[in-house]
């Protein structure tokens, strides 16, 4: 019912948590969280009426899951949840959802984020808002490798899951190929190839090359 990407999100939720599943779609993550005991309660949100109706139908047999219609975290009160899961959205949208509900975010103890793009933007936001990346993992779905980030306020030091993931080398190679394509395109423009962005991209490629 759920793919490896959503399973990786689920696996970061602490047992017994009160969870916000933002943009819950059909509610598969919420159902898995409750069935596995990861969540004592899930508030599953959807902002559009069509997906909300599908969500409500799918969770109808689960008393621990509440569906709410509304945008982002606006329909959740501070302190209602201790874990916030946002998966399957772009990094810019995830950042906006977090920025738009600072009291709800600050009252949580854990953010589990799976951006479809703009991962660097998410990492910057977390650092600027005093969240520490406690762990990370990689998951492959439909041939694409995704990054899943778990952030906390005061995490205990440990080895990240992604460091031991069998997908790590494949992910690094895919990212290296993607960055090299961007660099090749920039090389065609004299102004682009002399920019700070070009130098930073080259440095990142050099660093990735040493890891692959």
DANOR-V711393 format. One record per run of one state. SS is the DSSP state (A for helix, B for strand, O for the rest). FROM is the first residue (numbers start at 1). TO is the last residue. If there is no record, write none. Layout:
ss=SS from=FROM to=TO
ss=SS from=FROM to=TO
This chain:
ss=O from=1 to=3
ss=A from=4 to=12
ss=O from=13 to=16
ss=B from=17 to=22
ss=O from=23 to=27
ss=A from=28 to=36
ss=O from=37 to=38
ss=B from=39 to=46
ss=O from=47 to=48
ss=A from=49 to=58
ss=O from=59 to=64
ss=B from=65 to=69
ss=O from=70 to=82
ss=B from=83 to=89
ss=O from=90 to=90
ss=A from=91 to=99
ss=O from=100 to=101
ss=A from=102 to=107
ss=O from=108 to=109
ss=B from=110 to=115
ss=O from=116 to=118
ss=A from=119 to=128
ss=O from=129 to=131
ss=B from=132 to=141
ss=O from=142 to=143
ss=B from=144 to=152
ss=O from=153 to=160
ss=A from=161 to=164
ss=O from=165 to=167
ss=A from=168 to=187
ss=O from=188 to=189
ss=A from=190 to=193
ss=O from=194 to=195
ss=A from=196 to=211
ss=O from=212 to=212
